[in-house]
């Protein structure tokens, strides 16, 4: 059987240090080298280009290319860059994600099954991220589960509310969504599927774009898996995302888009679960915003709810 060729795509903006320290070095050590690596950069200056050029010069055996992105935004950059790639499979790799040395080999093995449309790797969290999850109270976890919000679970799954459940421990097997810090999909899928650019409404970072993209595939009956070996370390570097108000607004509005596009068409009754979840999260922002005098939460709630209402008035709802 012909080996599966993998193109690696890294979309980035203003994080040259993460590129040079996290994403690029492991790609030169892979037990199964990539067909190509493309860095699609929307940075304001030249630091990222210089970092890629220096790495390419030091590793001439790695087929590494750099392109300046014509449009900024995590979804739009991915959509624009895919057409430049030649591999059977496209791996979306965050600029702050470090592949294990056998990561590409593990993904190639997963795609040896012709029924697999998308595959990912187990994510190893930074100590800070793990401490954040461990520090969540039982009351918070109960609240998340009660209102069908994102929360830890035994496997990556989709909820009728539109939200997702994620894993904190190593997992292999069937998945209902894949995290785009390290998610690979067959190239042919992009003839009919794109990352939703409406999720960039509050800034270039498209919150939950990976959940929406992969949930659409899952709801269509496509097979998604996490490989039985291989892993990725997600450093979660700072910068390049949304301010506090924008982040809360995106959670509200993008949740609506996620449910509308990937859940409601397949589960028409799910509007009950969506309304319950949205009410719970909205009440949380309102109460904590008032109690803590946190204007950013209240502003995010107003912006997000306004965006949902705007879509409904424009006929972009049910």
N, C-alpha and C positions, 0 to 999 in steps of 0.2 A: 504494500500500500504506500502511495506517495506521501511523504511527511507533510504535515500541515505547516504552511509558512505563516509567520506572525509579524505583522507590522506594529510597531509601538508608537503611539501618539501621546505626546505630552503637551497639553495646552497650559500656558503660563502667563503671568503678568506680574512684573515687579518683584520676583522672588528668585533672583540670580543665585543667592546663597543656597537655597533649598535645591535648586537644580544641580549645582556643582557638588553638593555634599550628600544629597539623598538619592535623587532619581537616576542620575547618569552613571555613577561608579558601578552599581551592581549589573548594569546592562553590558558592561565590558567583561563580566565574569560568568556569564550564563553558560551552563552546560549545553544548552541548545541555543545558539546565537539567533537573534532576531534577523529577519530579512532586511529590515530597515528601522531606523528610529527617526522620527520627525518631531522637532520642537517647533510649536506654532505659538509665536510670542506676540503679546499685545502690550509689552512694557512701554513705559514712558521714555526710558533712556536706552543706552546701549549695553548695560551691564550683562543682561542675559545673553545677548548675541556674543559678547566677548567670552563669557563662560563656556558657551557651547563651542565656539571656535577653538578655545584653548583645549577643551576636552577632546575634540575631534583630532587635533594635531597630536595629542599625546596617545591616542588610541586609533591609529589609522585602519585597523582591522574592523572597526565598528562602522557600519554604514549609517552615519549620523548626518542629518541635514537640519538646517535652520531656515525658517521662513517667518517673515514679518506678517502678522495677521492683518487682513484688510478691515476686520471688524473686531471689536473687543466684546467679551462676554463668554462665559464658560460654555453655554449651549451653542452660540453662533460660531465660536472658534472651532468646536468639534464638528459642527455641520460643514463648515467651509473646508476643513482639513482632510476629511475622509476621502474626498475625491482625488487627493494627491497620493494615496497609498495603494500598494500593489499586492499586499499579502492576502492569503485566504481568510485570515482572521485579523481583526483590528483590536489591539489591546490599548485601552484608555488607562494611562498611568498618571497619577497626580505628581506634581513636581516635588512633593515632599514625601513620596512613598518609595520605600526601598525593597526591591524584590529579593527574595532568597535566591541563591545561586541556581537552584533548580526550578525557579518559578516558571520560566517560559517552557521548559521541558514538561512540567506538570500540566500546564494549560494545553500544550500540543497533544498530550496523551488524552486529555478530556475530549478534545475535538476529533479524536480518532473515531468516536461514535458519531455517525452522520446525523443522528437525531438531536444532538446537542446544538442549540442555537447560541447559547451564551454560557460563559464559564468564568468563575472567579477563584480567588484564593482566600484562605483563612487570614484574617487581619490581626496582627499583633499590635496591641495598643501601647502607647508610650506610658511610662509610670504616671505621668500627670493625668492622662486621660483615664487610665484605670482607677486612679484615686478619685477622680471626679465621679465615675460611675459607682464606685464602692461607697462613696460618701452620701449617696442619695438615701433619704430616709424611707422607711417602710410606708409612711403616709404618702410620700411622693410617688413611689412605685404603685401603690394601690390606686392613687388618683389617675395615673397614666393608664393603668389597666381598665379601671372603671369607665373612663371616657374614651377608650379605644384610641389612645395616643401612642406614639412610638415608645417602646419599652423592650427590655431584654427578653429573649425567648430561646428555646432550644434550637430553633432553626429560622432562617430568614423567611418571613411569611408576609402576606398581604391581608389587610383587614377590610371589612366591608365599609368602614368609615373612610377609606382611601389611604389611611396611614399604613405604616409597616412595623413589623417587629424585627429586631436584629439580634445577632449573637455576640457574646463577649468571650466565649471560649471557642477553641478550635472545633470546626464542624466540616464534615464532608458529606455530599449527597445532594438530593434535589433541593432547589431553592426557588422562591417565588419572586425574588428581586436580587440584584447584584449592586454592590457599592462601587461607584465609578472611580474610587481611588485606585482600583485595580480590577477592571472588568473587561472581558474580551467577548466580542461578538463576531459572527460570520460576516464577512465583508458584503456579501450579497444582500443582507437585510437592509442595507442603507439605500437600496433602490426605492424602498417603500416606507422606511422609518427614519425619523429625524429627532434630534433632541428639541424639546419644545422651548422656543425662544421667548414665549410669553412669560416664562418663569423669571426672566431678567427684568421684570417690570420695575423693581426697586433698586436695580444696580446690576453690575456685570456678573455677579455671582448668582447662578440660577439654583436656588435652594431646592433640593429634592428632584433635580432633573434625572438623576440615576434611578430613583424609585419610579418615576413616571415612565421613563423609557423602558425599563425592564418589566414593569407591571403590564404595560401594553402587550409585550411579547408573551408574558405568562398567561394573560387572559385570552390570548389568541390560541393557546394550546402549545406554544413553543416550549422546548425543554431547556431549563436553566439549571446549572449545577455549580457546586463548589468542589474543586478538585481534591482528591483524597490525599495529596501531598503538595508540598510547596506552600509558601506563605509570603506575606508582605507586611513590612513594618511601616505603619503610618505615623509619621512624625508630627503631622498637623501643625505646620509652621504658621506663624501669625501673618496678618496682612492679606490684602487682596480680596477681602470679603465685604460684608455690609456693616454699616453702623448699627447701633442697638435698635433704634426705631425701625430702620429698614429690615433688620433681621426678623423682628416680630411681625411686621407687616407682611413680609414674604412668607412666613409660616402660615398666616391666615389665608392669604390669597392663593399661594401655591398649593395649599391643602385643597382648596376649592377646585382648582384646575386639575389636580391629581385625581380627585374623586370623579369630577365631571368627565374626564377623558379616559380614565383607565378602569373605573369601577362601575359607574352608573350604566354605561351601555351594556354591560354584561350582567349586572345585578340591579335591575330597576328598583327593587325594594330598598336598596341601600341608602336612599335619601334619609331614612330614619336614623341609621347609624351615623351618617355624615352630620346631620343636624345635632345629634346628641354630642358628638365629638367636638364640633365647632362651638357649641354652647358652653361645654366644659372649659375649653381652652380660652374662650373669650371672657368667661366669668373669672377665670384665674388671673388673666392680665388686668382686668378691671379692678378686682379686689386688691391684688398685690400692688398695682400701680397706685391706688389710693392710699393704702396702708403705709407704703414705703415712700410716698410722695415722689414716685418714679415717673417723671414726665415722658421718658422715652418709651416706656411700656404703653402708656395711655396714647401717645402719638402713634405708635405702631398699630395698636388696636384700631384707632380711627382710620388710619391709612389703609390697612388691610381690609377692614369691613367696607370702606368706601369703594375699594377696587372691586370687591365681590358684587356690591350693589350696582356699580357701573356696568359690569359684565351682564348682570341680569337685565338691566334696563336696555341694554343693547341687543338683547335676545341671545346672549351667549351662555345661557344657563342650561336648564333641562331640555 
